[in-house]
Amino acid sequence: MRFITPYPLALLLAFLAGVPGLPAEPGGVSPEDSVPLVNLRIRSFPPEAELFLDGRALRPVRRDGSWREYRINPEDGPVELSAPGYRERPIHLMGASGVLELEERLLPRNGPLLLAGEFPTGASPKSVLFLPGNRLVVPLLRDRGAEVFRWSRGEGALRMEYLTTLSPGPDDGDVAFVEPLLLQRRGEVWISRMDPDELHRFDLRSLRWLERISPHGRWPKVMVPERAEERVYVANWLSESVSVIDASSGAVERTIAVGGQPRGMWLSPAGGFLWVCLFSTGDIEVIDLEQGEVVYRLGLPRGAARHIVASPDNRTLYYTDMYHGTVSMIDAERRVVTRTRRVGPNVNTLVPDPRGEFVFVSVRGRNNPADYLLPGPEHGRIVVLDARTLEEIQSIWARRQPTGLAVSPDGTLLAATDFLDDNLAVYEIRR
């Protein structure tokens, strides 16, 4: 619960004295009573959720867009936020006074995802990745380095222990870390740093910093490795290029120009072709790595192609278009889109289920009209799609701007970061 600055004194006194002509709400008090009321301002997700007290629905005294305001006597007991198909959430008001402002989300009763726990992170967690040894790494865009946590199960609960923060050094500045890459055969984890245009190599076991690598490109983001981990391919956002890096020496072998700002990438199993999502155009280009140039461009609508992943058998690709709010399936052999589904505004990251049943998608929700870095009019969602048909199986309200997603190698956990709430949520995947 978060307490905010009370309303102006005159307005607060008017509430406590009773407003003429305004009927008392269930659970409130009459003007003659001396018990101070709590002015509860609440915004719920789903929006149709209602507040109940002893089984009776409370009526708000006023509405302000998606916000509702209630006057409640805290001594009447906890109120409950409820909506059909969702788990109820009690709200305890004992000890509260003045104005209390809450944003609350309800979780669905049914579906494969069940919230196991939520944990605070540093500022603006951009992405997340599972590491060996029950660890998670969370790069921070507007805070120091990348945080590493260890998770464990015990007594029916998921526990999270902060281990360390990966960074080049205490005097480095340490901001603008974006995407992680696991190179398990090499015993390393790499993290891209958008500004000042760097990649950082860390020892996977000790988490010790090893080396700073220049990709010879501006704003490096997504990285993908060859299967043998001899090379790493890096998408350079501002340079509109892909760097090919020798993973042993860190030397850039060459850079390949693409037709827009590259974001997500996928490497074919044999390593001959690199698929690149172009955020600035909505295209997907295919690079022949032997020739070192783009040899195919999918005929896609103008948009903002962001992320691309493959099914476990590598026959089907899935990609998100942030402008259109869609997830699409591609036949990898024929290089044609076979199915598209609108999922929601500002579709972001997607990850496949290693067992081939689901595709998990983060949907940031509508932006604040002034700046996307400010809280918008709604929370985002985590959506579960059927991997074969793209039919929606489950939609979960997340927090502000869910962005990073990762599935544990055994397919039992989904980790998600909330970019504007500095939050890491972990869900159990039920079969």
Buried (B, 14 or more C-beta within 10 A) or exposed (E): EEEEEEBEEEEBEEBBEBEEEEEEBBBBBEEEEEEBBBBBBBBBBBEEBBBBBEEEEBEBBEEEEEBBBBBBBBEBBEBBBBBEEBEEBEBEBEEBEBBBBBBBBBBBEEBBBBBBBBBEBBEBBBBBBBBEEBBBBBBBBBBBBBBBBBBEEEEEEBBBEEBBBBBBEEEBBBBBBBBBBBBEEBEBBBBBBBBEBBBBBBEBEEBEBBEBBBBBBBBBBBBBBBEEBEBBBBBBBBBBBBBBBEBEEBEBEEBBEBBBBBBBBBBBEEBEBBBBBBBBBBBBBBBBBEEBEBEEBBEBEEBBBBBBBBBBEBEBBBBBBBBBBBBBBBEBEEBEBEBBBEBBBBBBBBBBBBBBBBBBBBBBBEBEEEEBEEBBEBBBBBBBBEBBEBEBBBBBBBBBBBBBBBBBEEBBBBBBBBBBBBBBBBBBBEE
